[in-house]
Amino acid sequence: MERIEHLKKYLLAVHPVRRSAGEKAEFRKWLLGELRRTGWRGAEETYGKFNGSVNVVSGDPEKASVFLCAHYDTAARPLAPNFVSPTNPPAYVLYHLAVALVLVVAAFLAALAVSFPLNQPALMLPLFVISAVALLGLAAYGPANKFNANGNTSGVLTLLAIAEAVKRDKRVCLVFLDNNERNLLGASAFRKKHPNAAGCLVINFDCVGAGEHLLLMPSKNSRWDGELLDALGESFRADGPVEPHVLTTGLQYYPSDHRKFKFHVAVCACQHLAGLGYYIPHLGTKRDTELSEETAAYIARSMADFLPLYFNDQKEEDPT
């Protein structure tokens, strides 16, 4: 726990923002050193200038059958708080439609404020389009968001805690993904370069640092894997700082890197509100400062129990 607390403080103090190329490069240099210290060999993977992603991969993607992932990049400062409710997709859709409507109205009012005093109605449409594009550009490429403790410094910390808790195993590959905030480009590039991963189990840790409930959400294709569900249920016990829930029924939508892989388990921490369900608190706000090292340690301990169960306790040969 002491080591995890040290990593948390270092990440929040030295690498709280990982958005520009320079910030990402400095973070990856430090990350590779941490992986070497734990006994996991890491290396950078690039995918060309068009994609622009640089993932950090520890393990052999061609031999692994389980991939543990977390994205390390951080987002631009959002124009509105980011609301995510993994178990209530209608609420998620309605909220983001409402935000889009507010932006449309703002663009319209900006165009009206210029064209009306000039008595130039012909300017309305081009000014509206310019205003809308400017708002979209600001949302995608504006100033960096400085508050990223839960999203997704928590995933990075958790994956490093797993590297501490789990001995290097050729059946396991750790992947720190880039460009989650650019339409999951890092995950897409990794899947394209390593098609083997498309048929393997991918467990993605995103926003696991704040909340009393830990959701483990197998994909529709993974819900039928009885051995996977049994291993998750047995290893994630209700004796930690969060209450685990393995969700195998109902409609769920969680927009993160795991969606690029057919067989996945998405992991996130949530609060619960009656009438709404589970939701991730404070994303995209100045209150995204909570990062529980206790939860990171709990997940790492649970994954150390999960992997032998999932592999049916088969003895793995020394990977060296």
Phi, psi and omega per residue, in radians:
M1 nan -0.647 -3.134
E2 -1.076 -0.708 3.131
R3 -1.155 -0.713 3.130
I4 -1.122 -0.706 3.104
E5 -1.087 -0.703 3.099
H6 -1.098 -0.779 3.129
L7 -1.092 -0.714 3.112
K8 -1.038 -0.867 -3.113
K9 -1.093 -0.692 -3.141
Y10 -1.146 -0.807 -3.131
L11 -1.060 -0.779 -3.087
L12 -1.267 -0.478 -3.119
A13 -1.546 -0.687 -2.991
V14 -1.799 -0.617 -3.088
H15 -2.218 0.888 -3.129
P16 -1.248 -0.442 -3.136
V17 -2.127 2.256 3.137
R18 -2.348 1.259 -3.029
R19 -2.068 -0.847 -3.131
S20 -1.357 2.866 3.130
A21 -1.043 -0.710 -3.142
G22 -1.154 -0.759 3.127
E23 -1.095 -0.717 3.131
K24 -1.170 -0.716 -3.117
A25 -1.112 -0.743 3.111
E26 -1.114 -0.709 3.115
F27 -1.117 -0.786 -3.107
R28 -1.109 -0.641 3.099
K29 -1.043 -0.804 3.104
W30 -1.141 -0.750 -3.107
L31 -1.052 -0.772 3.140
L32 -1.081 -0.631 3.075
G33 -1.144 -0.718 3.108
E34 -1.128 -0.704 3.119
L35 -1.126 -0.710 3.086
R36 -1.066 -0.690 -3.112
R37 -1.107 -0.615 -3.122
T38 -1.442 -0.139 -3.126
G39 1.718 -0.026 3.077
W40 -1.646 2.265 3.103
R41 -1.505 2.185 3.136
G42 -2.028 2.708 3.098
A43 -2.639 2.661 3.085
E44 -1.464 2.495 3.011
E45 -2.111 2.238 3.084
T46 -1.984 2.771 -2.993
Y47 -2.359 0.466 3.107
G48 1.630 2.788 -3.071
K49 -1.178 -0.550 -3.091
F50 -1.146 -0.772 3.100
N51 -1.321 -0.829 3.061
G52 1.369 0.038 -3.093
S53 -1.472 2.590 3.002
V54 -2.289 1.782 3.090
N55 -1.571 2.680 3.017
V56 -1.908 2.097 -3.031
V57 -2.056 2.249 3.097
S58 -2.148 1.946 -3.028
G59 2.083 3.103 -3.110
D60 -1.829 1.864 -3.104
P61 -1.092 -0.395 -3.116
E62 -1.419 -0.328 -3.135
K63 -1.879 -0.318 -3.054
A64 -1.283 2.656 3.032
S65 -2.101 -0.130 3.047
V66 -2.300 2.261 3.134
F67 -2.047 2.166 3.102
L68 -1.873 2.137 -2.930
C69 -2.239 2.694 2.946
A70 -2.774 2.421 3.080
H71 -1.492 2.516 -3.073
Y72 -1.869 -0.219 -3.117
D73 -1.338 2.741 3.095
T74 -2.099 2.868 -2.930
A75 -1.692 2.996 2.947
A76 -1.272 2.836 3.091
R77 -1.139 2.093 -3.058
P78 -1.288 2.698 3.085
L79 -1.343 -0.337 3.101
A80 -2.580 2.703 3.081
P81 -0.957 2.533 -3.137
N82 -1.577 1.993 -3.120
F83 -1.762 2.192 3.093
V84 -2.329 2.142 3.041
S85 -2.191 1.672 -3.008
P86 -1.027 -0.492 -3.093
T87 -1.769 0.086 3.126
N88 -2.333 1.236 -3.124
P89 -0.997 -0.653 3.096
P90 -1.021 -0.722 3.117
A91 -1.138 -0.702 3.102
Y92 -1.047 -0.822 -3.108
V93 -1.144 -0.785 -3.112
L94 -1.097 -0.712 3.136
Y95 -1.084 -0.816 -3.073
H96 -1.277 -0.493 2.997
L97 -1.161 -0.682 3.122
A98 -1.132 -0.727 3.098
V99 -1.090 -0.751 3.113
A100 -1.083 -0.687 3.121
L101 -1.129 -0.725 3.107
V102 -1.066 -0.713 3.122
L103 -1.152 -0.674 3.093
V104 -1.103 -0.774 3.128
V105 -1.107 -0.714 3.128
A106 -1.091 -0.733 3.111
A107 -1.137 -0.698 3.119
F108 -1.102 -0.795 -3.120
L109 -1.149 -0.631 3.100
A110 -1.118 -0.737 3.107
A111 -1.140 -0.711 3.136
L112 -1.141 -0.676 -3.108
A113 -1.105 -0.460 3.122
V114 -1.583 -0.820 -3.008
S115 -1.308 -0.589 -3.068
F116 -1.156 -0.869 3.122
P117 -1.079 -0.504 -3.141
L118 -1.472 -0.138 -3.094
N119 0.973 0.796 -3.131
Q120 -2.194 1.352 -3.128
P121 -1.071 -0.413 3.130
A122 -1.158 -0.331 3.129
L123 -1.402 -0.225 -3.033
M124 -0.994 -0.920 -3.051
L125 -1.124 -0.891 -3.140
P126 -1.110 -0.638 3.109
L127 -1.183 -0.636 3.090
F128 -1.094 -0.796 -3.141
V129 -1.103 -0.774 3.129
I130 -1.071 -0.755 -3.138
S131 -1.131 -0.727 -3.140
A132 -1.130 -0.776 3.126
V133 -1.115 -0.681 3.128
A134 -1.103 -0.717 3.118
L135 -1.157 -0.723 3.101
L136 -1.121 -0.718 3.099
G137 -1.116 -0.678 3.110
L138 -1.115 -0.701 3.135
A139 -1.149 -0.638 -3.062
A140 -1.558 -0.643 -2.985
Y141 -2.203 0.306 -3.118
G142 -1.352 -2.917 -3.127
P143 -1.001 2.612 -3.102
A144 -1.200 2.498 3.005
N145 -1.312 2.220 -3.067
K146 -1.629 -0.075 -3.061
F147 -2.033 1.709 -2.993
N148 -2.356 0.513 -3.068
A149 -1.059 -0.871 3.138
N150 -1.441 -0.686 -3.064
G151 -1.975 1.668 -0.035
N152 -2.283 0.750 2.999
T153 -1.052 -0.510 3.118
S154 -1.096 -0.688 3.117
G155 -1.171 -0.701 3.103
V156 -1.087 -0.832 3.131
L157 -1.052 -0.726 -3.118
T158 -1.143 -0.736 3.138
L159 -1.158 -0.634 3.057
L160 -1.184 -0.641 3.081
A161 -1.132 -0.635 3.085
I162 -1.150 -0.703 3.101
A163 -1.061 -0.573 3.084
E164 -1.251 -0.632 -2.987
A165 -1.548 -0.392 -3.024
V166 -1.998 2.205 3.082
K167 -1.159 2.511 -3.135
R168 -0.972 2.318 -3.016
D169 -2.446 2.250 -3.076
K170 -1.168 -0.243 3.103
R171 -1.483 -0.106 -3.073
V172 -2.118 2.405 3.098
C173 -2.255 2.237 3.061
L174 -1.665 2.309 -3.096
V175 -2.310 2.065 3.028
F176 -1.710 1.897 -2.953
L177 -1.593 2.487 3.087
D178 -1.722 2.798 2.935
N179 1.025 0.648 2.907
N180 -1.036 -0.660 -3.081
E181 -1.355 -0.046 3.065
R182 -2.041 1.043 3.050
N183 1.073 0.643 3.038
L184 1.049 0.653 -3.081
L185 -1.121 -0.624 -3.139
G186 -1.138 -0.756 3.115
A187 -1.160 -0.709 3.123
S188 -1.084 -0.754 -3.128
A189 -1.173 -0.672 -3.141
F190 -1.133 -0.765 3.138
R191 -1.119 -0.669 -3.140
K192 -1.177 -0.702 -3.114
K193 -1.315 -0.523 -3.094
H194 -2.181 1.320 -3.111
P195 -1.037 -0.341 3.074
N196 -0.995 -0.602 -3.082
A197 -1.154 -0.436 -3.095
A198 -1.107 -0.459 -3.130
G199 -1.816 0.142 -3.105
C200 -1.906 2.972 3.111
L201 -1.356 2.221 3.089
V202 -2.066 2.139 3.089
I203 -1.964 2.103 -3.019
N204 -1.976 2.239 -3.140
F205 -1.884 1.936 -3.103
D206 -2.454 2.107 -3.122
C207 1.082 1.087 -3.125
V208 -1.923 0.248 -3.001
G209 -1.758 -0.201 -3.050
A210 -2.436 2.120 3.125
G211 2.436 2.681 -3.098
E212 -1.603 -0.176 -3.105
H213 -2.113 2.408 3.093
L214 -1.944 1.991 -3.137
L215 -1.626 2.274 3.013
L216 -2.052 1.924 -2.953
M217 -2.022 1.666 3.058
P218 -1.169 2.558 3.076
S219 -1.175 2.936 3.133
K220 -0.998 -0.614 -3.135
N221 -1.343 -0.395 -3.126
S222 -1.614 -0.253 -3.128
R223 -1.126 -0.336 -3.100
W224 -1.627 0.023 3.141
D225 -1.551 1.659 -3.071
G226 -1.084 -0.672 3.134
E227 -1.132 -0.681 3.084
L228 -1.087 -0.837 -3.096
L229 -1.138 -0.703 3.110
D230 -1.112 -0.736 -3.134
A231 -1.143 -0.704 3.099
L232 -1.115 -0.815 -3.114
G233 -1.116 -0.615 -3.118
E234 -1.371 -0.569 -3.051
S235 -1.550 -0.575 3.105
F236 -1.627 1.507 -3.054
R237 -1.553 2.736 -3.109
A238 -1.489 0.932 -3.140
D239 -2.263 0.344 -3.085
G240 -2.043 -2.901 -3.095
P241 -1.309 -0.215 3.116
V242 -2.228 2.762 3.102
E243 -1.691 1.998 -3.078
P244 -1.393 2.533 3.087
H245 -2.381 2.010 3.022
V246 -1.590 1.907 -3.010
L247 -1.668 2.006 -3.103
T248 -2.099 0.045 3.099
T249 -2.328 2.829 3.074
G250 1.504 2.934 -3.135
L251 -1.525 2.247 3.114
Q252 -2.329 2.547 3.060
Y253 -2.527 2.047 3.101
Y254 -2.297 1.891 -3.028
P255 -1.377 1.636 3.095
S256 -2.639 -3.042 -2.954
D257 -1.104 -0.471 -3.126
H258 -1.035 -0.385 -3.083
R259 -1.176 -0.207 3.089
K260 -1.463 -0.030 -3.073
F261 -2.211 2.404 -3.024
K262 -1.190 -0.779 -3.090
F263 -1.851 1.726 -3.058
H264 -2.443 2.865 2.941
V265 -2.283 2.073 3.080
A266 -1.592 2.343 -3.106
V267 -2.153 2.201 3.069
C268 -2.623 2.747 3.082
A269 -1.766 2.487 -3.046
C270 -2.463 2.801 2.836
Q271 -1.699 2.895 3.124
H272 -2.204 2.354 3.114
L273 -2.264 2.214 -3.140
A274 -1.024 2.323 -3.128
G275 1.592 -0.403 3.110
L276 -1.891 -0.778 -3.076
G277 1.813 -2.648 -3.106
Y278 -1.441 2.445 3.095
Y279 -2.589 2.698 3.126
I280 -1.626 2.133 -3.022
P281 -1.425 2.532 2.868
H282 1.165 0.286 3.127
L283 -1.153 2.368 3.107
G284 1.274 0.358 3.118
T285 -2.249 2.960 3.107
K286 -1.221 -0.144 -3.141
R287 -1.587 0.044 3.078
D288 -1.386 1.248 -3.096
T289 -2.186 0.026 -3.085
E290 -1.620 2.219 3.096
L291 -2.514 1.820 -3.045
S292 -1.474 1.968 3.060
E293 -1.219 -0.444 3.080
E294 -1.123 -0.702 3.104
T295 -1.175 -0.713 3.098
A296 -1.045 -0.761 3.131
A297 -1.156 -0.680 3.117
Y298 -1.101 -0.773 3.131
I299 -1.133 -0.736 3.131
A300 -1.075 -0.762 3.116
R301 -1.111 -0.719 -3.136
S302 -1.161 -0.672 3.116
M303 -1.202 -0.587 3.071
A304 -1.111 -0.538 3.054
D305 -1.410 -0.627 -3.052
F306 -1.165 -0.788 -3.000
L307 -1.057 -0.823 3.082
P308 -1.067 -0.647 3.110
L309 -1.132 -0.773 -3.117
Y310 -1.160 -0.626 3.111
F311 -1.483 0.126 3.140
N312 1.037 0.567 3.077
D313 1.014 0.475 3.089
Q314 -1.249 2.386 -3.129
K315 -1.219 2.181 -3.141
E316 -1.665 2.342 3.139
E317 -1.169 2.672 3.091
D318 -1.025 2.094 -3.060
P319 -1.294 -0.123 -3.111
T320 -1.339 nan nan
